[in-house]
């Protein structure tokens, strides 16, 4: 293991990925954390998303779709959503921690691997806890995992403060390092302390299912509960001046900055995994058996594949939806300068519903045999798409509330990209609501029409750009303002992507 090294002068702002590797640091056993953080983000996004597989792979035929099956699906969906949120809480804590720790060595890399291994075990313990709510073993194992994660993160904090050259330059050069360490350790150990009390009580009392969900909700929303308590305290005793040594990026303030690059990396991982799950489903379930091709279709592979036509249409429609939601997310974060905790929570909720798109694909491709089930499956898909997109719109709205800090000038009120971003982020919520309403008024609205609509939406983005440009030109003409010169500062230079 590497020992203490001579600190290198700081050249970067914490929270950003470094652009180089630094030969001197490598020679001295100190490494930049970019690759380790990329690995951690990819691993956590996979763990958070693959929990949708038990839901999508539930074997159900339309004849079996009764209330018991509906309860089973509802339970598994609840398990998926809670697990996704729990893993993202662990990811957010990891993000805050490595905004404090700027560089790593072999010891920190191994401690991070131990932390990742423990986090990856969380979905199993939570599934066990929900499946057997009357048995205390599930909640006990879950609490032990959270305690282990907190213990490893505390070791990372203690080790990094023991070798200050590994810390954020702001903390490394501060005379309040001891206070920083106590403050950060207090936040790191807050969740494990809660779970320790829950684990101790589980040894004497059998938890009920409602108590399990209450514990999960407490773990997930503890930062926001803490912020609400601080706000109430400020209202009662009056505002207090923050200490001069406060650590802005390691608090529970809803407006504190997150690492924008890590938010993007985690989000890209979720979108990529969802797209991969779609192709895995179609490869697994839609390859005809060679014996059936010979006997039923007289050796014609084309005729055999034509039977799976609705499944392929569902795949292309679902992939188009995943890709365009990523496109909207990409365009949004091009204009965001700083991501806050509240924006991170909204992004997490959006990604949780994006992770449910494989379920939408399974629903619309498997339940197309009976008209009632067909409409129900389309409604489920519309609801998933609506919530995935409306939380993206909420990120945009939250950023506008503090636009001077969070948005690029071109995306603020009156900016040349503001109207187009508003229309782009509103497209999917409006389209999904329209499709949902169509299932209520049109009895012939089928999954095939729904998937053809999904495939047609990319052309809607192209049309949207044209309509926004025409609308802005019309407004300028009505107000008597001159049109922007081609290639000028106000010209929209790209037919699809926002201006940089």
C-alpha positions in Angstrom: 0.0 0.0 0.0 1.2 3.5 -0.7 2.2 5.8 2.1 2.1 9.6 2.5 3.5 11.5 -0.4 4.5 15.1 -1.0 1.3 17.0 -2.0 1.1 18.5 -5.5 -0.2 22.0 -6.0 -3.9 22.0 -6.8 -4.9 22.8 -10.4 -8.5 21.7 -10.6 -11.9 22.4 -9.1 -13.4 19.5 -7.2 -16.4 17.8 -8.7 -15.0 17.9 -12.2 -13.3 15.0 -13.9 -9.6 15.6 -14.4 -8.4 15.9 -17.9 -5.1 14.2 -17.5 -3.3 11.6 -15.5 -0.2 13.4 -14.3 3.0 11.5 -14.7 4.5 12.7 -11.4 1.5 11.5 -9.4 1.5 8.1 -11.1 5.2 7.7 -10.3 4.6 8.6 -6.7 1.7 6.1 -6.3 -1.0 8.8 -6.4 -3.6 8.5 -9.0 -6.3 10.7 -10.3 -9.7 9.3 -9.5 -11.3 9.7 -13.0 -11.2 6.0 -14.0 -12.2 4.8 -10.5 -15.2 7.1 -10.4 -16.2 6.1 -14.0 -16.1 2.5 -12.9 -18.2 3.2 -9.8 -20.8 5.2 -11.7 -21.1 2.4 -14.3 -21.4 -0.3 -11.6 -24.0 1.6 -9.6 -26.1 2.5 -12.6 -26.2 -1.2 -13.6 -27.1 -2.3 -10.1 -29.9 0.3 -9.9 -31.4 -0.6 -13.3 -31.2 -4.4 -13.5 -33.7 -4.8 -10.7 -36.4 -4.2 -13.4 -35.6 -7.7 -14.7 -37.6 -9.6 -12.1 -40.6 -7.5 -13.1 -40.2 -7.8 -16.9 -39.5 -11.5 -16.8 -42.6 -12.5 -14.8 -44.2 -15.2 -16.9 -47.8 -14.0 -17.5 -50.3 -14.8 -20.2 -53.4 -12.6 -20.8 -55.6 -15.3 -19.4 -53.7 -15.2 -16.1 -53.9 -11.5 -15.7 -56.1 -11.5 -12.6 -55.9 -9.5 -9.3 -53.3 -11.8 -7.7 -51.0 -11.3 -10.7 -51.6 -7.6 -10.5 -50.6 -7.6 -6.9 -47.5 -9.5 -7.7 -46.5 -7.0 -10.4 -47.3 -4.1 -8.1 -45.1 -5.5 -5.4 -42.2 -6.1 -7.7 -42.5 -2.7 -9.2 -42.4 -1.2 -5.7 -39.3 -3.2 -4.9 -37.7 -2.0 -8.1 -38.5 1.7 -7.4 -37.4 1.5 -3.8 -34.2 -0.3 -4.7 -33.4 2.2 -7.5 -33.8 5.1 -5.0 -31.7 3.3 -2.3 -28.8 2.7 -4.7 -28.9 6.3 -6.0 -28.8 7.5 -2.4 -25.6 5.4 -2.0 -24.3 6.9 -5.3 -25.1 10.5 -4.1 -23.2 9.9 -0.9 -20.3 8.5 -2.9 -20.4 11.6 -5.2 -20.2 13.9 -2.2 -17.4 11.9 -0.6 -15.2 12.1 -3.7 -15.8 15.8 -4.0 -13.8 16.0 -0.7 -11.2 13.4 -1.7 -9.5 14.6 -4.9 -6.9 12.0 -5.5 -6.5 8.3 -4.7 -3.8 5.8 -4.0 -3.9 2.0 -3.9 -5.4 1.9 -0.4 -8.3 4.2 -1.3 -8.9 2.3 -4.5 -9.2 -1.0 -2.6 -11.5 0.7 0.0 -13.7 2.0 -2.8 -13.9 -1.6 -4.2 -15.0 -2.8 -0.8 -17.7 -0.1 -0.7 -18.9 -1.0 -4.2 -19.1 -4.7 -3.3 -21.3 -3.9 -0.3 -23.5 -1.5 -2.3 -24.1 -4.2 -4.9 -25.5 -6.5 -2.2 -28.2 -4.0 -1.3 -30.8 -5.1 -3.9 -30.7 -8.7 -2.7 -31.2 -7.7 1.0 -34.0 -5.4 0.1 -35.8 -8.0 -2.1 -35.4 -10.5 0.7 -36.9 -8.0 3.2 -39.9 -7.2 1.1 -40.5 -10.8 0.0 -40.5 -12.0 3.7 -41.6 -8.9 5.7 -42.5 -11.1 8.7 -39.0 -12.5 9.0 -36.4 -10.1 10.7 -33.4 -11.6 8.7 -34.1 -9.4 5.6 -34.2 -6.1 7.5 -31.2 -7.1 9.6 -29.1 -7.9 6.5 -30.1 -4.7 4.9 -29.1 -2.7 7.9 -25.8 -4.5 8.2 -25.1 -3.6 4.6 -25.8 0.1 5.2 -23.6 0.0 8.4 -20.8 -1.6 6.4 -21.0 1.0 3.7 -20.9 3.8 6.3 -17.9 2.1 8.0 -15.9 1.9 4.8 -16.7 5.5 3.8 -15.6 6.5 7.3 -12.3 4.7 6.8 -11.9 6.5 3.5 -12.5 9.9 5.2 -10.0 9.1 8.1 -7.4 7.8 5.6 -7.7 10.8 3.3 -7.4 13.3 6.2 -4.4 11.4 7.5 -2.7 12.1 4.2 -4.0 15.6 3.3 -2.4 15.7 -0.1 -5.3 13.4 -1.2 -7.9 16.0 -0.3 -9.7 18.8 -2.1 -7.2 21.7 -2.3 -9.6 23.9 -0.4 -9.5 21.5 2.5 -5.9 20.6 2.2 -4.8 24.3 2.6 -7.3 25.0 5.4 -6.5 25.4 9.1 -9.9 23.8 10.0 -9.2 20.3 8.7 -10.1 18.7 12.0 -13.5 20.4 12.0 -14.0 19.3 8.4 -13.2 15.7 9.3 -15.7 15.7 12.2 -18.4 17.4 10.1 -18.0 14.9 7.3 -17.8 11.9 9.6 -21.0 13.0 11.3 -22.9 13.1 8.0 -21.4 9.8 6.7 -22.3 7.9 9.9 -25.8 9.4 10.3 -27.6 6.8 8.1 -25.6 3.8 9.5 -26.5 5.0 13.0 -30.2 4.9 12.1 -29.8 1.4 10.6 -27.9 0.2 13.6 -30.9 1.1 15.8 -33.2 -0.6 13.3 -31.1 -3.8 13.2 -31.0 -3.9 17.0 -34.8 -3.6 17.2 -35.2 -6.3 14.5 -33.6 -8.8 16.8 -36.4 -8.4 19.3 -39.4 -7.4 17.2 -40.6 -8.9 13.9 -41.0 -5.9 11.5 -44.1 -5.6 9.5 -44.1 -4.7 5.8 -45.1 -1.2 6.5 -42.3 -0.7 8.9 -39.8 -2.0 6.3 -41.1 0.6 3.8 -40.9 3.3 6.4 -37.3 2.5 7.1 -36.5 2.6 3.4 -38.2 6.0 3.0 -36.3 7.3 6.0 -33.0 6.2 4.5 -33.9 7.7 1.1 -35.2 11.0 2.2 -33.0 11.6 5.3 -31.1 14.4 3.5 -34.3 16.2 2.7 -35.8 15.6 6.1 -32.6 17.1 7.6 -32.9 20.1 5.4 -36.6 20.6 6.3 -35.7 20.5 10.0 -32.9 23.0 9.5 -35.4 25.3 7.7 -37.9 25.0 10.6 -35.2 25.7 13.1 -34.2 28.8 11.2 -37.8 30.0 11.2 -38.1 29.5 14.9 -34.8 30.9 16.2 -33.9 33.1 13.2 -31.2 32.7 10.5 -27.7 31.9 11.7 -24.5 32.8 9.9 -22.8 29.8 8.5 -19.4 29.1 10.0 -16.4 30.4 8.0 -15.1 26.8 7.7 -18.4 25.3 6.3 -17.9 22.6 3.6 -20.4 23.7 0.9 -20.2 20.5 -1.1 -20.7 18.1 1.8 -23.9 19.2 3.4 -27.6 18.4 2.9 -28.4 21.8 1.5 -30.8 21.3 -1.5 -28.9 24.0 -3.4 -25.4 22.6 -2.9 -23.6 21.7 -6.1 -23.2 18.2 -7.3 -20.6 17.0 -9.7 -22.4 17.7 -13.0 -20.0 15.3 -14.8 -20.9 12.4 -12.5 -24.6 13.1 -12.8 -24.2 12.9 -16.5 -22.1 9.7 -16.3 -24.6 8.0 -14.0 -27.5 9.0 -16.2 -25.8 7.9 -19.4 -25.2 4.5 -17.7 -28.9 4.1 -16.9 -30.0 5.0 -20.5 -27.4 2.7 -22.0 -28.4 -0.2 -19.8 -32.1 0.2 -20.5 -31.3 0.2 -24.3 -29.2 -3.0 -23.7 -32.0 -4.7 -21.8 -34.4 -4.1 -24.7 -32.1 -5.8 -27.2 -31.5 -8.7 -24.7 -35.2 -9.2 -24.5 -35.7 -9.3 -28.2 -32.8 -11.7 -28.7 -33.9 -14.0 -26.0 -37.6 -14.3 -26.8 -37.9 -13.7 -30.6 -35.4 -16.2 -32.2 -37.5 -19.0 -33.8 -36.6 -22.6 -33.1 -35.0 -24.3 -36.1 -37.4 -27.3 -35.7 -40.4 -25.0 -35.8 -39.1 -23.3 -38.9 -38.8 -26.6 -40.7 -42.2 -28.0 -39.6 -44.5 -25.0 -39.4 -43.0 -22.6 -41.9 -41.6 -25.2 -44.4 -38.1 -23.9 -43.9 -38.9 -20.2 -44.5 -37.1 -18.1 -41.9 -38.8 -14.9 -43.3 -42.2 -16.4 -42.6 -41.2 -17.5 -39.1 -39.8 -14.0 -38.3 -43.0 -12.4 -39.5 -44.8 -13.9 -36.6 -42.7 -11.8 -34.3 -43.5 -8.6 -36.2 -45.3 -6.9 -33.3 -42.4 -7.6 -31.0 -39.9 -6.0 -33.4 -42.2 -3.0 -33.8 -42.4 -2.7 -30.0 -38.6 -2.9 -29.8 -38.0 -0.1 -32.4 -40.7 2.1 -30.7 -39.2 1.5 -27.3 -35.7 2.1 -28.4 -36.7 5.4 -30.1 -38.3 6.5 -26.8 -35.2 5.6 -24.8 -32.9 7.4 -27.3 -35.0 10.5 -27.5 -35.4 10.8 -23.7 -31.6 10.6 -23.6 -31.4 13.2 -26.3 -33.6 15.6 -24.3 -31.6 14.9 -21.2 -28.4 15.5 -23.1 -29.7 18.8 -24.5 -30.8 19.9 -21.0 -27.5 19.2 -19.3 -25.6 21.0 -22.1 -27.2 24.2 -20.8 -26.9 23.4 -17.1 -23.9 25.0 -15.4 -24.3 23.5 -11.9 -26.5 20.7 -10.7 -28.0 21.1 -7.2 -29.3 18.4 -4.8 -32.9 19.1 -5.7 -32.1 18.8 -9.4 -30.3 15.6 -8.6 -33.4 14.2 -6.8 -35.6 15.0 -9.8 -33.0 13.4 -12.1 -33.1 10.3 -10.0 -36.9 10.1 -10.2 -36.8 10.5 -14.0 -34.1 7.8 -14.3 -36.2 5.4 -12.1 -39.1 5.6 -14.7 -36.7 5.4 -17.6 -35.5 2.1 -16.0 -39.2 1.0 -16.3 -39.2 1.2 -20.1 -38.3 -2.5 -20.5 -41.5 -3.2 -18.6 -43.4 -1.0 -21.0 -41.9 -2.9 -23.9 -42.9 -6.3 -22.4 -46.4 -5.0 -21.7 -47.1 -3.8 -25.2 -45.4 -6.7 -27.0 -47.0 -9.5 -24.9 -50.5 -8.3 -24.2 -51.6 -7.5 -27.7 -53.9 -10.5 -27.9 -57.1 -9.1 -26.2 -58.4 -5.5 -26.8 -58.8 -4.7 -23.1 -55.4 -5.9 -22.1 -54.0 -4.1 -25.2 -55.3 -0.7 -24.0 -54.2 -1.3 -20.5 -50.7 -2.1 -21.6 -50.6 1.1 -23.7 -51.8 3.1 -20.7 -49.0 1.6 -18.5 -46.4 2.6 -21.1 -47.8 6.1 -21.4 -47.7 6.6 -17.6 -44.0 5.4 -17.5 -43.0 7.7 -20.4 -45.0 10.6 -18.9 -43.3 10.4 -15.5 -39.8 9.9 -17.0 -40.3 13.0 -19.2 -42.1 15.2 -16.7 -39.3 14.9 -14.1 -36.9 16.1 -16.9 -39.2 19.1 -17.3 -39.1 19.6 -13.6 -35.3 19.7 -13.6 -35.5 22.5 -16.2 -38.1 24.4 -14.1 -36.0 24.0 -11.0 -32.9 25.3 -12.8 -34.9 28.4 -14.0 -35.7 29.3 -10.4 -31.9 30.0 -9.9 -31.0 30.6 -13.6 -28.1 32.9 -12.8 -26.3 30.1 -11.0 -27.5 27.0 -12.8 -28.0 27.8 -16.5 -26.0 29.1 -19.4 -27.0 32.6 -20.6 -28.5 31.3 -23.9 -31.0 29.1 -22.0 -32.3 31.7 -19.5 -35.5 33.7 -19.9 -35.1 35.6 -23.1 -32.1 33.6 -24.3 -32.0 32.3 -27.9 -32.4 28.6 -26.8 -35.0 29.1 -24.0 -38.1 28.7 -26.2 -36.8 25.6 -28.0 -35.7 23.9 -24.8 -39.1 24.5 -23.2 -40.8 23.0 -26.3 -38.4 20.1 -26.5 -38.9 19.1 -22.8 -42.6 19.5 -23.0 -43.0 17.3 -26.1 -43.0 13.9 -24.5 -45.2 14.8 -21.5 -47.8 16.2 -23.9 -47.5 13.3 -26.4 -47.8 10.7 -23.6 -50.9 12.4 -22.2 -52.4 12.6 -25.6 -51.8 8.9 -26.2 -53.2 8.0 -22.8 -56.4 10.1 -23.5 -56.7 8.4 -26.9 -57.0 5.0 -25.2 -59.9 6.3 -23.2 -61.9 7.7 -26.2 -60.8 5.4 -29.1 -61.5 1.7 -28.6 -59.4 0.9 -31.7 -56.2 2.5 -30.4 -53.8 -0.5 -30.6 -50.2 -1.2 -29.6 -49.2 -1.0 -33.2 -50.5 2.5 -33.5 -48.7 3.4 -30.2 -45.4 2.1 -31.4 -45.7 3.7 -34.8 -46.3 7.0 -33.0 -43.1 6.4 -30.9 -41.1 5.9 -34.1 -42.6 9.1 -35.6 -41.6 11.2 -32.6 -38.1 11.9 -33.9 -39.6 13.7 -36.9 -41.6 15.7 -34.3 -38.3 17.0 -32.9 -37.3 18.2 -36.4 -40.7 19.8 -36.9 -40.5 21.3 -33.4 -37.3 23.2 -34.3 -38.9 24.5 -37.4 -42.1 25.6 -35.7 -40.2 27.3 -32.9 -38.1 29.3 -35.4 -41.2 30.3 -37.3 -43.0 31.3 -34.1 -40.0 33.4 -32.9 -39.8 35.1 -36.4 -43.5 35.9 -36.3 -43.2 37.4 -32.8 -40.3 39.5 -33.9 -42.3 40.7 -36.9 -45.3 41.6 -34.8 -43.1 43.6 -32.4 -41.3 45.3 -35.2 -37.9 43.8 -34.2 -35.2 43.1 -36.9 -34.6 39.4 -37.7 -31.2 38.1 -36.5 -28.6 38.0 -39.2 -27.6 34.6 -40.4 -24.5 33.4 -38.5 -25.1 36.2 -35.9 -25.1 35.8 -32.2 -28.9 35.1 -32.0 -28.9 32.7 -34.9 -29.9 29.1 -34.1 -26.9 27.4 -35.6 -27.8 23.8 -35.3 -30.9 22.1 -36.8 -31.2 19.7 -33.8 -28.8 20.3 -30.9 -28.8 23.5 -28.9 -26.1 26.0 -29.4 -23.0 25.4 -27.2 
